[in-house]
Amino acid sequence: MGLVAIRALPSMYGDILALAKSVFGKKLQAVIVYGQAARPYDFPPHSDVNVAVITSETATPQEKMAFYSQMGRHVVPVFLTVDQLRELAEKGDMFAYTILRDSIVLMDRGVVSALSSAPLNFGVLKAQARRQALSALGVAAQNLWRGAYGEAINYMYRSLRALLQWFCAERGIEPPQGDRDLCNMVREMGAPESCLKLMEEIREMRVVGAARRKCHDTMERLVREVKDLLGLKGASWTELCEKISTARPASFIAYEEKGELKWKVKLVLPSGRLEEIES
């Protein structure tokens, strides 16, 4: 299909739906474009299009392969049965919340309309959004250190967006789906302007890109905003970089423990030996 541009997204919907009908036949219950692909005004060029294919029975490996092979590498499908989606929704899972609320429904035989009206479980949403803010921060760090700046920026965005969703859920408010609406909502609830300014800059960086120094500066600010909003202590991004500067990081994990933002980093030492440190 080639790279996906913002203006080309609507023309893909018919292809996605037609292929799903062809591959899954009568077992097909719903086809949903979710996440940023459902919000063209938030969707950066050349990003993946996330599609949920909901079936009455488990999709076979052959069916999945047929869909993968014909749809193209940047259409990223997830295959769920009706029962699996219902179970996730009843738990208040954030992934189900995204599929059911942050989406464009291309086809629905009743499952989406039935589940999307279920009330939110704010306790689960808060916990998952908080974990997502930290886990995406770790993935951003890993991509930044290996020089994959585009991916680093994307995960910085995911971390900050999850942080703003947590800010809403913490106050018992359902997070709006669009970035602008989300930012306006948290601004009304008293979120720091520095956090909202950072969101604006990261959104722009996702479109125009950024060089190494800008990415590191942005990561420094993001770590600070995550700690401030979640009420965590811990090292700054610069302090962490100084600690690991003599080795080559292989992986990063960000998490919280006893009121601190913690980092678990696997390092490749000059000798070639692996060592794991915590900071």
N, C-alpha and C positions, 0 to 999 in steps of 0.2 A: 504493500500500500504506500510505501514511502513515508517520509516524516509527516507528523500530524501538526498542522498549523491551526491557530484558533479559528480562523474563518472556515476551515475545512471540516470541523467537527460535525456539524449537523448532517452533512452528506454521508457520514459513516453510519448513522443510526440505522438506516434501512439495510445496509450490508450486514451489520451485526445481527439484527433481528432475523433477516432472511436465512443467514447461515445457521443460527441457533434452531430455527424451525426445521431446517433441512436435516441437521445432525440429530436432534433429540426427539423430533416428532411429537407423538401424543403425550410423552412424559414431561414435556416442557410446560412449566407453570408460570414462569415470570422471567423477564430479561430486564436488567436494571443497569444503567450507567450511573456510577456513583463517584463521590469525591469531587475533585477539582474538574474532572471532565464534564460534570453536570453543572458546572459554573464557568462558562466560557470566559467571563470577565476576570476570573481568578486563575485561568489556565494558561501557563507559560508555553511558549512554542516548544515543540519536540518532546513533550512530556507523554507519559503513558496514559492510556485510556483504560480505566478500571471498569470491568463489567462483571456483574453477578448473574450467573445462570442458575435458576432455581428449577429443580425437577422433582417429580413425584417419587422417583426411585434414584438410587445412586448412579451417577454417570459412570459408564464403563471406561477403562483406559483407552479403548479404541475410539469412543466418542470424544473424549477429551483431546486426543491426538488429532482427530479430524478437525476439531474447532481450532486448536492451536495452529495447525499447519496452514489453514486457509485464511486465518484472520490477520496474521502479521505479528511481528515480534513486540510492537509497542501497544497492542491491545492485550491487556493483562486480565484474563478471566479467573474468576473463582467459581467453583461448582459446589452448590449446596442443595440438599434436599429440603423440601418444605419443613420436615420435622427438625432438621438441623437449624434452619433459620428461626423457627419458632422457639426452639430451646435457647438459642442465643438471645433472642428478643426478650424472653421471659426472665432471663438472668439480668437483663439490663446491660448486656455487653456493648461496648462502644463500637465494635465493628458492625453489629446489627443495627445500631443507632445510625451509623453512617449510611448503610445500605438503604434503610427504610426512610430516612429523613433528608439526607444530603444526596439526592439522586434525581435522575429522570427515568421514569418507568416507561420502557418501550413496549412492554406487554405484561399483562397481569390477569390471571384467571381467578383472582380473589385473594390470594395469599398476602400480597403487599398491602392492599386496602384494609385487610383484617388486622394485620400486625402493626401497621404504622400508627394506628389510633391508640395503641397501648400506652399507659402512662410511663414516664421515665423513672428509672431507679437512680436517684441522684447519688446515693451512696456508692454504687458501682461505677457510675459515670465519673465521679470525682476521683476515685482511686485509679481508674484506668487512664484518665487524662493526665493525672499526675505522673504515673509511671511512664506514659508515652512521652511526656515532655523530657524526662530524664533519659530514656532509652534512645530517643532520636538525637539527643545531645551527644551521646556516646558515639553514634554512627556518624554524626557530623564531624566529630573530632578525628575519627579514623580516616574518613575521606579527605579531610583537610590535610592531615599529616602526610598522606600518600600522594598529594597533589591533584586529587580529583575534585577540583574546586566547584564545578557545577553540581556534583552530587552533594558536596559539603553544604552548599547554599540551600539545596532542596531540603536537607535534613535539619538545617537551622530553622528553616521555615516551618517544618513539621513540629519541631520542638516548641517554637514560640506560639504557633497556633494551638497546640494542645494545652499550653500554659494558659492562654486566654480562655479556652473552653473550660478548663479547671476553675478559673476565676469566676466564671458565670455559675457553674454547677455548685461551687462552694457556697454561693449565695442563693441557691434554690431557683435559679433562672435557667431555662433551656437555652443553650448557646445557639445564636443565629448561625445559619449555614454560610452565607457569603462573608468574605473577609471584611468588607467595608461595614456590613451590618454588625459583625462581631466586634470590630474595633469601636464602632459607635456605642454599642451596648456597654462594653467594659469601661469606656470613657465616662459614660453616665454614672457608672457604679464606682468611679473613683480610681481606676487603674492609673499608674504613673504615666505621664506623657512620654517619658523616656522609653518606655516599653512600646508604646504605640508608634513612636517615631522610628524605632528599630524595626518594627513590623513593616512599615512603609518602605524603608530602605531595603530590607531583605526581599520584599516582593519585586522591587525594581531590579535588584541584582539577579533574580531568577530569569529575567528577560534579557538584560544587557550583559550579564556576567561580571566577574570581578577578578582582579589579580591576587596573588598570594598575600601581599601585605594587607590589602583591604579585607580579605577573608579572615585573616588572623585578628585584625582589629574588631571585626564584627563578632567573631567568636568570643572575644574578651568581653564585649558588651552583653552578649547573650548569656554567658555564664553568670554575669553579675545580675541580670534581670531575673533569671531563673532562681538564683539564690534569694534575692530580695523578695520576690512574690511568694515563694514557698516557705520563706522564713528559715533558710538554711545558712549555716556557716560553711567554711571550707576554703580551699586554695583558689586563687584566680587562675584563669587560663594561662597567663604569662608565667605564674609561679610553677604551674604544672609543666609547661614547656621547658623551663629552666632545669627542672628536676630530671627530665628524660633526654636532654639535649645531646648526651654523649652516646646514646644508643639509638637503634632504629625500632620504633614501635610497630608491633604486628597487629595489635588490636586494642580497642578502648571499650570500657564499659563504665557508664555513669549511673550512680544509684545513690540513695539516701540511707543514712544510718545514724541513729541517735542525734538527729537534728543537724547533720552535716551532709553536704554534697561530697560524695566519695568517688574516686576514680580507681579502677582496676586496669592496669596497663600491662600487656605482655610485650617485653622488649627483646630484640635481637641484639646481643652484645657484640662488640668488635671481634670477639673470639668465635662468634657464631652460635654461642650458647643462648638458650631462651631463659628469660628470667621474668617473673611476674612481680610487679610492685603495686602497692596501694598508696594512695595519697588523699 
